[in-house]
Amino acid sequence: MTLRTPIKHCRNCGASVVYRVPDDGDTHERAVCPACDTIHYENPLNVVGTVPYWGEQVLLCKRNIEPRWGKWTLPAGFMELAETTIEGAARETHEEAGAQFEMEGLFTVLSVPRVGQVHLFYRARLLSDRFDPGHETIEARLFNEEDIPWEEISFRTVRETLLRFFEDRRKGHFEVHNIDIV
């Protein structure tokens, strides 16, 4: 996966943009409109999700969409406009797993600059071991740590989050982890 395609036209007036360092003291090359002087900033996308757990087990979802169709993941997806990170994580968990849960604290913040994303995972205590997965999920299932199909995990951010979850659980307390995936 690569970063987004460059901006070609001004969202303000429709003129073709040029890439240059703006005259406002900025230090980065940006898409600048020569017609109306609008500076277009390109920012990372936020991916939000949860680590749903039931006792000693975690809930994983088998993907029914690309990328990584058929691989296992934590319930997560792109944050929508007008929602908070915790609202987005809860929405994705409901949509992908059909789980009943109680949101807990922020657990991992993973920067993935290569693809222009930041992933945020919250812990979520499951209130039931029954699930009603949506169309993006083939199967939603609980796993003990030793049964997780590690070779079938969809994304490195999910793998890193799961590793830290089990490590913190063994320690008896959960921290917030900041991880750079480079």
N, CA and C of each residue as an Amber inpcrd file, in Angstrom:
protein
   546
   0.8480000  -1.1680000   0.0000000   0.0000000   0.0000000   0.0000000
   0.9000000   1.2390000   0.0000000   0.5110000   2.2500000  -0.7320000
   1.2980000   3.4690000  -0.7910000   0.4570000   4.6500000  -0.3310000
   1.1260000   5.7670000  -0.1740000   0.4120000   6.9720000   0.2210000
  -0.5700000   7.3750000  -0.8640000  -1.5190000   8.2350000  -0.4710000
  -2.5450000   8.6960000  -1.4020000  -1.9510000   9.3420000  -2.6480000
  -2.7670000   9.3980000  -3.7030000  -2.3470000  10.1060000  -4.9090000
  -2.2820000  11.5950000  -4.6210000  -1.3390000  12.2680000  -5.2450000
  -1.2060000  13.7000000  -4.9820000  -2.4570000  14.4730000  -5.3970000
  -2.6580000  15.5860000  -4.7370000  -3.7680000  16.4810000  -5.0780000
  -3.4380000  17.1300000  -6.4160000  -4.4150000  17.1820000  -7.3100000
  -4.1860000  17.7740000  -8.6330000  -4.9050000  19.1070000  -8.8110000
  -6.0740000  19.2300000  -8.1630000  -6.8690000  20.4410000  -8.3430000
  -7.2820000  21.0280000  -6.9920000  -7.3980000  22.3190000  -6.9670000
  -7.7960000  23.0380000  -5.7500000  -9.2330000  22.6880000  -5.3880000
  -9.4540000  22.3180000  -4.1440000 -10.8150000  22.0040000  -3.6770000
 -11.6440000  23.2730000  -3.5380000 -10.9770000  24.4020000  -3.5140000
 -11.6370000  25.6870000  -3.3330000 -12.1410000  26.2650000  -4.6560000
 -11.2560000  26.3120000  -5.6840000 -11.6250000  26.9750000  -6.9440000
 -11.4910000  26.0940000  -8.1740000 -10.8690000  24.9170000  -8.0500000
 -10.7620000  23.9860000  -9.1660000  -9.5310000  24.1420000 -10.0400000
  -8.7200000  25.1560000  -9.7930000  -7.5070000  25.3540000 -10.5970000
  -6.5020000  24.2450000 -10.3050000  -5.5840000  24.0140000 -11.2390000
  -4.5050000  23.0440000 -11.0280000  -3.5630000  23.5680000  -9.9490000
  -3.1700000  22.6830000  -9.0240000  -2.2600000  23.0870000  -7.9490000
  -0.8250000  22.8360000  -8.3680000   0.0900000  23.4610000  -7.6570000
   1.5170000  23.1960000  -7.8130000   2.0410000  22.7780000  -6.4480000
   3.0470000  21.9220000  -6.4550000   3.6610000  21.5130000  -5.1990000
   4.8900000  22.3690000  -4.9550000   4.8680000  23.0820000  -3.8290000
   5.9860000  23.9270000  -3.4370000   5.8860000  24.2140000  -1.9500000
   6.9490000  24.7620000  -1.3850000   6.9200000  25.1910000   0.0130000
   6.1770000  26.5240000   0.0410000   5.0750000  26.6150000   0.8020000
   4.3230000  27.8730000   0.8450000   5.1750000  29.0320000   1.3790000
   4.7590000  30.2270000   1.0330000   5.4800000  31.4360000   1.4410000
   5.1670000  31.8540000   2.8750000   4.3980000  31.0720000   3.6000000
   3.9590000  31.4750000   4.9480000   4.9050000  31.0150000   6.0610000
   6.0990000  30.6010000   5.7050000   7.0410000  30.1310000   6.7160000
   7.0270000  28.6290000   6.9090000   6.1810000  27.9190000   6.1750000
   6.1170000  26.4670000   6.2430000   7.4560000  25.8840000   5.7950000
   7.7280000  24.6610000   6.1850000   8.9820000  24.0140000   5.8040000
   8.7670000  22.7730000   4.9490000   7.4970000  22.4250000   4.6580000
   7.1840000  21.2350000   3.8650000   6.5610000  21.6300000   2.5340000
   6.8430000  20.8100000   1.5300000   6.2020000  21.0090000   0.2430000
   4.7260000  20.6530000   0.3720000   3.8680000  21.5110000  -0.1520000
   2.4160000  21.3160000  -0.0760000   1.8020000  21.5650000  -1.4500000
   0.5590000  21.1240000  -1.6220000  -0.2170000  21.4720000  -2.8110000
  -0.7360000  22.8880000  -2.5910000  -0.3170000  23.8150000  -3.4600000
  -0.7010000  25.2220000  -3.3280000  -1.4110000  25.6420000  -4.6080000
  -2.5260000  26.3420000  -4.4720000  -3.2620000  26.8230000  -5.6250000
  -2.6890000  28.1780000  -6.0500000  -2.1680000  28.2730000  -7.2770000
  -1.6280000  29.5540000  -7.7320000  -2.7280000  30.5800000  -8.0210000
  -3.9740000  30.1250000  -8.1820000  -5.0760000  31.0400000  -8.4920000
  -5.6450000  31.7200000  -7.2420000  -5.8840000  30.9350000  -6.1710000
  -6.5210000  31.5160000  -4.9680000  -5.6480000  31.4230000  -3.7200000
  -4.4300000  30.9020000  -3.8570000  -3.4530000  30.7870000  -2.7630000
  -3.8560000  29.8360000  -1.6390000  -4.8320000  28.9610000  -1.8840000
  -5.2120000  27.9720000  -0.8690000  -4.1010000  26.9360000  -0.7370000
  -3.7370000  26.6450000   0.5050000  -2.7540000  25.6030000   0.7920000
  -3.5240000  24.3530000   1.2040000  -3.2450000  23.2510000   0.5310000
  -3.9370000  21.9950000   0.8350000  -2.9990000  21.0990000   1.6330000
  -3.4080000  20.7710000   2.8550000  -2.6150000  19.9160000   3.7310000
  -3.1010000  18.4840000   3.5930000  -2.1690000  17.5480000   3.5580000
  -2.5020000  16.1310000   3.4960000  -2.0870000  15.5110000   4.8270000
  -3.0470000  14.9150000   5.5090000  -2.8260000  14.3930000   6.8560000
  -3.1000000  12.9070000   6.9280000  -2.5270000  12.2360000   7.9380000
  -2.7530000  10.7990000   8.0790000  -4.2230000  10.4670000   8.3480000
  -4.5990000   9.2630000   7.9570000  -5.9290000   8.7420000   8.2670000
  -5.8530000   7.9980000   9.5980000  -6.9330000   8.0800000  10.3670000
  -7.0080000   7.3680000  11.6430000  -7.7780000   6.0640000  11.4760000
  -7.1820000   4.9940000  11.9700000  -7.8400000   3.6890000  12.0520000
  -8.1070000   3.4550000  13.5280000  -9.3480000   3.1190000  13.8750000
  -9.7320000   2.9340000  15.2710000 -10.3430000   1.5580000  15.4680000
 -10.0660000   0.9610000  16.6250000 -10.6010000  -0.3670000  16.8940000
 -10.4590000  -0.7470000  18.3500000 -10.7480000  -2.0080000  18.6270000
 -10.7090000  -2.4970000  20.0030000  -9.9700000  -3.8240000  20.1040000
  -9.5920000  -4.1190000  21.3470000  -9.1230000  -5.4530000  21.7340000
 -10.2290000  -5.9930000  22.6400000 -11.2410000  -6.6530000  22.0580000
 -12.3340000  -7.1810000  22.8740000 -11.8780000  -8.4660000  23.5840000
 -12.1300000  -8.5390000  24.8740000 -11.7000000  -9.7270000  25.6050000
 -12.8340000 -10.2700000  26.4670000 -12.7860000 -11.5840000  26.6460000
 -13.7660000 -12.3260000  27.4530000 -12.9430000 -13.2430000  28.3460000
 -12.7530000 -12.8510000  29.5880000 -11.8920000 -13.6230000  30.4780000
 -10.4730000 -13.6380000  29.9350000  -9.9570000 -14.8290000  29.6570000
  -8.5930000 -14.9960000  29.1430000  -8.5290000 -14.9430000  27.6150000
  -9.6730000 -14.7970000  26.9610000  -9.7170000 -14.8790000  25.5030000
  -9.8910000 -13.5030000  24.8650000  -9.4240000 -13.3880000  23.6120000
  -9.6580000 -12.1810000  22.8230000 -10.5090000 -12.5500000  21.6070000
 -11.2660000 -11.5770000  21.1600000 -12.1340000 -11.7620000  20.0040000
 -11.4050000 -11.3110000  18.7430000 -11.3360000 -12.1930000  17.7610000
 -10.7720000 -11.8510000  16.4600000 -11.8420000 -12.0600000  15.3880000
 -11.7070000 -11.2840000  14.3240000 -12.6400000 -11.3570000  13.1990000
 -11.8860000 -11.7990000  11.9510000 -12.4580000 -12.7360000  11.2250000
 -11.8710000 -13.1860000   9.9620000 -12.4190000 -12.2820000   8.8550000
 -11.5110000 -11.6140000   8.1440000 -11.8750000 -10.5910000   7.1730000
 -12.5970000 -11.1630000   5.9500000 -13.6950000 -10.4810000   5.5810000
 -14.4430000 -10.8240000   4.3810000 -14.2600000  -9.7450000   3.3150000
 -13.2360000  -8.9100000   3.4820000 -12.9380000  -7.8350000   2.5370000
 -11.4330000  -7.7690000   2.3060000 -11.0600000  -7.1540000   1.1970000
  -9.6520000  -6.8680000   0.9400000  -9.3220000  -5.5310000   1.6090000
  -8.1090000  -5.2680000   1.9530000  -6.9820000  -6.1770000   1.8020000
  -6.9860000  -7.2700000   2.8670000  -6.2910000  -8.3140000   2.5830000
  -6.0730000  -9.4430000   3.4870000  -7.3430000 -10.2440000   3.7700000
  -8.1130000 -10.4880000   2.7180000  -9.3070000 -11.3210000   2.8420000
  -8.9200000 -12.6600000   3.4690000  -9.7440000 -13.1270000   4.4090000
  -9.5430000 -14.4310000   5.0370000  -8.5410000 -14.4460000   6.1750000
  -7.9300000 -13.3290000   6.4700000  -6.9740000 -13.2360000   7.5830000
  -7.7160000 -12.7510000   8.8250000  -7.1140000 -12.9860000   9.9840000
  -7.7160000 -12.6190000  11.2620000  -7.2640000 -11.2250000  11.6970000
  -8.1740000 -10.4850000  12.3030000  -7.8870000  -9.1260000  12.7400000
  -8.6880000  -8.7910000  13.9860000  -8.2990000  -7.7200000  14.6200000
  -9.1390000  -7.1180000  15.6570000 -10.1820000  -6.2670000  14.9490000
 -11.3650000  -6.0690000  15.5340000 -12.3550000  -5.2120000  14.8830000
 -11.8440000  -3.7710000  14.8440000 -11.7080000  -3.2320000  13.6400000
 -11.1750000  -1.8770000  13.4610000 -11.4620000  -1.3960000  12.0530000
 -11.3700000  -0.0930000  11.8770000 -11.5570000   0.4900000  10.5530000
 -11.3250000   1.9840000  10.5990000 -11.5290000   2.6330000   9.4660000
 -11.2860000   4.0620000   9.3750000 -12.3040000   4.8560000  10.1790000
 -11.8000000   5.8150000  10.9020000 -12.6330000   6.7290000  11.6790000
 -13.4500000   7.6000000  10.7140000 -14.6860000   7.8540000  11.0520000
 -15.5630000   8.6960000  10.2460000 -15.5060000  10.1460000  10.7490000
 -15.8770000  11.0670000   9.8800000 -15.9990000  12.4590000  10.2990000
 -17.1090000  12.5660000  11.3440000 -16.9690000  13.5080000  12.2400000
 -17.9720000  13.8170000  13.2730000 -18.1010000  12.7250000  14.3340000
 -17.0940000  11.8630000  14.4890000 -17.1140000  10.9210000  15.5960000
 -15.7800000  10.9920000  16.3310000 -15.8160000  10.6680000  17.6150000
 -14.5930000  10.6240000  18.4020000 -13.8810000   9.3020000  18.1340000
 -12.6390000   9.1980000  18.5790000 -11.9110000   7.9390000  18.3750000
 -12.6150000   6.7900000  19.0860000 -13.1120000   7.0360000  20.2810000
 -13.7820000   5.9640000  21.0350000 -15.1200000   5.5930000  20.3890000
 -15.8360000   6.5750000  19.8370000 -17.0840000   6.2750000  19.1280000
 -16.8020000   5.4460000  17.8750000 -15.7520000   5.7950000  17.1580000
 -15.3940000   5.0460000  15.9570000 -14.9880000   3.6200000  16.2770000
 -14.1980000   3.4520000  17.3390000 -13.7780000   2.1090000  17.7480000
 -14.9860000   1.2630000  18.1420000 -15.9130000   1.8680000  18.8570000
 -17.1310000   1.1520000  19.2580000 -17.9780000   0.7960000  18.0340000
 -18.1240000   1.7300000  17.1030000 -18.9000000   1.4760000  15.8850000
 -18.3020000   0.3160000  15.0910000 -16.9840000   0.3430000  14.9060000
 -16.3280000  -0.7250000  14.1450000 -16.4970000  -2.0830000  14.8320000
 -16.4190000  -2.1040000  16.1590000 -16.5720000  -3.3690000  16.9000000
 -17.9880000  -3.9070000  16.7560000 -18.9550000  -3.0070000  16.7970000
 -20.3400000  -3.4320000  16.6030000 -20.5620000  -3.9140000  15.1690000
 -20.0690000  -3.1380000  14.1660000 -20.2870000  -3.5020000  12.7620000
 -19.5880000  -4.8110000  12.3860000 -18.3580000  -4.9780000  12.8100000
 -17.5820000  -6.1360000  12.3580000 -17.8170000  -7.3960000  13.1820000
 -18.0940000  -7.2360000  14.4770000 -18.2330000  -8.4160000  15.3320000
 -19.6470000  -8.6230000  15.8650000 -20.4650000  -7.5700000  15.8690000
 -21.7830000  -7.6870000  16.4710000 -21.6810000  -8.0300000  17.9450000
 -20.6470000  -7.4780000  18.5920000 -20.3680000  -7.8010000  19.9990000
 -21.0440000  -6.8150000  20.9400000 -21.3770000  -7.3160000  22.1260000
 -21.8320000  -6.4660000  23.2250000 -20.6240000  -6.2800000  24.1420000
 -20.3060000  -5.0260000  24.4730000 -19.0600000  -4.7670000  25.1880000
 -19.1470000  -3.4560000  25.9610000 -18.1760000  -3.3040000  26.8430000
 -18.0040000  -2.0570000  27.5910000 -16.6130000  -1.5210000  27.2540000
 -16.5660000  -0.2960000  26.7510000 -15.2850000   0.2950000  26.3700000
 -14.4480000   0.5790000  27.6100000 -13.1440000   0.3390000  27.4690000
 -12.1870000   0.6590000  28.5180000 -11.1730000   1.6410000  27.9460000
  -9.9830000   1.6710000  28.4800000  -9.0170000   2.6980000  28.1230000
  -8.3020000   2.4890000  26.8090000  -7.7120000   3.5830000  26.3440000
  -6.8450000   3.5500000  25.1740000  -5.6960000   2.6040000  25.4690000
  -5.3430000   1.7680000  24.5000000  -4.3250000   0.7580000  24.7420000
  -3.0890000   0.9270000  23.8600000  -3.2700000   1.0270000  22.5450000
  -2.1100000   1.2310000  21.6740000  -2.3700000   2.3740000  20.7050000
  -1.3000000   3.1150000  20.4320000  -1.2780000   4.1420000  19.3980000
  -0.1210000   3.7590000  18.4880000  -0.4380000   3.4090000  17.2540000
   0.5810000   2.9160000  16.3240000   0.6750000   3.8460000  15.1230000
   1.8350000   4.4290000  14.9250000   2.0700000   5.2970000  13.7680000
   2.6080000   4.4480000  12.6270000   1.9750000   4.5780000  11.4590000
   2.3940000   3.8320000  10.2710000   2.6250000   4.8520000   9.1480000
   3.7520000   5.5770000   9.2160000   3.9700000   6.6660000   8.2550000
   4.0590000   6.2150000   6.8030000   4.4970000   5.0040000   6.5460000
   4.6230000   4.5040000   5.1770000   3.2980000   4.5590000   4.4180000
   2.1840000   4.3610000   5.1280000   0.8710000   4.3890000   4.4870000
   0.0260000   5.5720000   4.9630000   0.6400000   6.4740000   5.7250000
  -0.0780000   7.6720000   6.1710000  -1.2410000   7.3710000   7.0930000
  -1.0170000   6.4940000   8.0870000  -2.0820000   6.1230000   9.0190000
  -1.5940000   6.1540000  10.4620000  -2.5480000   6.3660000  11.3660000
  -2.3400000   6.2110000  12.8020000  -3.4460000   5.2770000  13.2860000
  -3.0550000   4.1860000  13.9690000  -4.0240000   3.2090000  14.4790000
  -4.1490000   3.3700000  15.9870000  -5.3960000   3.4210000  16.4690000
  -5.6680000   3.5440000  17.9030000  -6.5790000   2.4010000  18.3250000
  -6.1110000   1.6150000  19.2880000  -6.9060000   0.4960000  19.8040000
  -7.2410000   0.7200000  21.2730000  -8.4930000   0.4680000  21.6180000
  -8.9860000   0.5310000  22.9960000  -9.2370000  -0.8790000  23.4950000
  -9.1040000  -1.0770000  24.7980000  -9.5300000  -2.3440000  25.3850000
 -11.0510000  -2.3050000  25.5020000 -11.6950000  -3.4560000  25.3080000
 -13.1540000  -3.5490000  25.4070000 -13.5070000  -4.8630000  26.1060000
 -14.1660000  -4.7500000  27.2400000 -14.5820000  -5.9410000  27.9950000
 -15.9000000  -6.4360000  27.4190000 -15.8870000  -7.6630000  26.9030000
 -17.0940000  -8.2480000  26.3320000 -18.1040000  -8.5530000  27.4230000
 -19.3760000  -8.3150000  27.1280000 -20.4640000  -8.5790000  28.0590000
 -21.1790000  -9.8840000  27.7290000 -20.8160000 -10.4750000  26.6040000
 -21.4260000 -11.7290000  26.1580000 -20.4280000 -12.4360000  25.2410000
 -20.5490000 -13.7390000  25.1620000 -19.6930000 -14.4940000  24.2350000
 -20.4610000 -14.8810000  22.9660000 -21.5240000 -14.1300000  22.6770000
 -22.3020000 -14.3270000  21.4560000 -22.0570000 -13.1390000  20.5340000
 -21.8860000 -13.4330000  19.2300000 -21.5550000 -12.3960000  18.2680000
 -22.4590000 -12.4910000  17.0530000 -22.6510000 -11.3770000  16.3990000
 -23.4570000 -11.2960000  15.1930000 -22.6820000 -10.4610000  14.1740000
 -21.6430000 -11.0710000  13.5550000 -20.7740000 -10.3010000  12.6780000
 -21.4890000  -9.7530000  11.4470000 -21.0180000  -8.5750000  11.0060000
 -21.5600000  -7.9330000   9.8140000 -20.9510000  -8.4950000   8.5400000
 -21.2670000  -7.8640000   7.4100000 -20.8690000  -8.3680000   6.0910000
 -19.3630000  -8.3250000   5.8420000 -18.6010000  -7.5310000   6.6150000
 -17.1500000  -7.4590000   6.4230000 -16.4100000  -8.6020000   7.1170000
 -17.1560000  -9.4370000   7.8580000 -16.5490000 -10.4910000   8.6680000
 -17.1050000 -11.8580000   8.3000000 -16.2040000 -12.7920000   8.0240000
 -16.6000000 -14.1790000   7.7350000 -16.9910000 -14.8810000   9.0310000
 -16.1850000 -14.6380000  10.0780000 -16.3740000 -15.3300000  11.3560000
 -15.7930000 -14.4640000  12.4680000 -16.4790000 -14.4040000  13.6030000
 -15.9720000 -13.7410000  14.8060000 -15.8220000 -14.8310000  15.8640000
 -14.6130000 -14.9370000  16.4440000 -14.3340000 -16.0670000  17.3280000
 -13.3950000 -15.6620000  18.4580000 -13.5850000 -16.2750000  19.6210000
 -12.7050000 -16.0620000  20.7700000 -11.5130000 -17.0010000  20.6990000
 -10.3380000 -16.4620000  21.0700000  -9.1070000 -17.2430000  21.0680000
  -8.3640000 -17.0840000  22.3840000  -7.8420000 -18.1880000  22.9080000
  -6.8410000 -18.1170000  23.9670000  -5.5320000 -17.7180000  23.2980000
  -4.6050000 -17.1570000  24.0710000  -3.3380000 -16.7000000  23.5000000
  -2.6330000 -17.8070000  22.7070000  -2.5870000 -18.9920000  23.2610000
  -1.8500000 -20.0820000  22.6030000  -2.5350000 -20.5870000  21.3350000
  -3.8040000 -20.2320000  21.1310000  -4.5420000 -20.6960000  19.9610000
  -4.6350000 -19.6670000  18.8320000  -4.1220000 -18.4750000  19.0700000
  -4.2040000 -17.4320000  18.0410000  -3.4220000 -17.8820000  16.8020000
  -4.0330000 -17.7610000  15.6330000  -3.3390000 -18.1290000  14.3900000
  -2.3760000 -17.0050000  13.9730000  -1.2380000 -16.9180000  14.6550000
  -0.3010000 -15.8050000  14.4780000   0.1300000 -15.6310000  13.0310000
   0.2530000 -16.7210000  12.2860000   0.6810000 -16.6170000  10.8820000
  -0.4480000 -16.1210000   9.9800000  -1.6630000 -16.0640000  10.5200000
  -2.8180000 -15.6170000   9.7390000  -3.3480000 -14.2680000  10.2200000
  -2.5510000 -13.5250000  10.9930000  -2.9650000 -12.1890000  11.4550000
  -2.7980000 -11.2130000  10.2910000  -3.8040000 -10.3730000  10.0850000
  -3.8910000  -9.5400000   8.8900000  -2.8760000  -8.4010000   8.8070000
  -2.6070000  -7.7240000   9.9030000  -1.7720000  -6.5290000   9.8560000
  -0.7880000  -6.5130000  11.0190000   0.3590000  -5.9060000  10.7960000
   1.3690000  -5.8200000  11.8540000   0.8500000  -5.0270000  13.0560000
   0.0250000  -4.0120000  12.8310000  -0.5290000  -3.2290000  13.9420000
  -1.3660000  -4.1100000  14.8670000  -2.0920000  -5.0490000  14.2840000
  -2.9150000  -5.9840000  15.0700000  -2.0040000  -6.9280000  15.8520000
  -0.9920000  -7.4510000  15.1970000  -0.0410000  -8.3560000  15.8600000
   0.6380000  -7.6600000  17.0410000   1.1370000  -6.4550000  16.8220000
   1.8230000  -5.7090000  17.8950000   0.8770000  -5.4140000  19.0550000
  -0.3550000  -5.0800000  18.7330000  -1.3490000  -4.8020000  19.7860000
  -1.6460000  -6.0590000  20.5940000  -1.8420000  -7.1860000  19.9190000
  -2.1090000  -8.4410000  20.6270000  -0.9310000  -8.8520000  21.5080000
   0.2840000  -8.7440000  20.9940000   1.4670000  -9.1030000  21.7890000
   1.5260000  -8.2810000  23.0730000   1.2590000  -6.9830000  22.9730000
   1.3080000  -6.1260000  24.1570000   0.1480000  -6.4030000  25.1110000
  -1.0130000  -6.7620000  24.5530000  -2.1550000  -7.0880000  25.4000000
  -1.8350000  -8.2740000  26.3030000  -1.3180000  -9.3420000  25.7120000
  -1.0160000 -10.5380000  26.5020000   0.1490000 -10.2900000  27.4620000
   1.1210000  -9.5140000  27.0450000   2.2440000  -9.1720000  27.9180000
   1.7670000  -8.3600000  29.1270000   0.9300000  -7.3590000  28.8860000
   0.4080000  -6.5470000  29.9890000  -0.4930000  -7.3750000  30.9060000
  -1.2730000  -8.2670000  30.3230000  -2.1540000  -9.1070000  31.1430000
  -1.3260000  -9.9780000  32.0860000  -0.2070000 -10.5000000  31.5830000
   0.6790000 -11.3010000  32.4430000   1.2650000 -10.4510000  33.5660000
   1.5580000  -9.1900000  33.2880000   2.1030000  -8.2610000  34.3030000
   1.0450000  -7.8590000  35.3300000  -0.2230000  -7.9770000  34.9570000
  -1.3000000  -7.6260000  35.8690000  -1.7510000  -6.1840000  35.7870000
  -1.2370000  -5.4280000  34.8160000  -1.7080000  -4.0530000  34.6000000
  -1.4750000  -3.6470000  33.1480000  -2.3750000  -2.7730000  32.6650000
  -2.3130000  -2.3510000  31.2630000  -1.7610000  -0.9340000  31.1750000
  -0.8770000  -0.7540000  30.2010000  -0.2900000   0.5470000  29.9220000
  -0.8240000   1.0290000  28.5590000  -0.5250000   2.2840000  28.2390000
  -0.7660000   2.7780000  26.8850000   0.5590000   2.6550000  26.1520000
   0.5400000   2.0100000  24.9970000   1.7600000   1.7550000  24.2200000
   1.7830000   2.6260000  22.9700000   2.8730000   3.3370000  22.7570000
   3.0990000   4.1160000  21.5400000   4.1230000   3.3710000  20.7010000
   3.7250000   2.9800000  19.4940000   4.5530000   2.1170000  18.6570000
   4.6790000   2.7330000  17.2710000   5.9050000   2.7640000  16.7470000
   6.1480000   3.2050000  15.3810000   6.3950000   1.9870000  14.5090000
   5.6160000   1.8400000  13.4520000   5.7830000   0.7540000  12.5030000
   6.4810000   1.3580000  11.2760000   7.7840000   1.0980000  11.1830000
   8.5520000   1.6940000  10.0610000   9.1120000   0.6140000   9.1580000
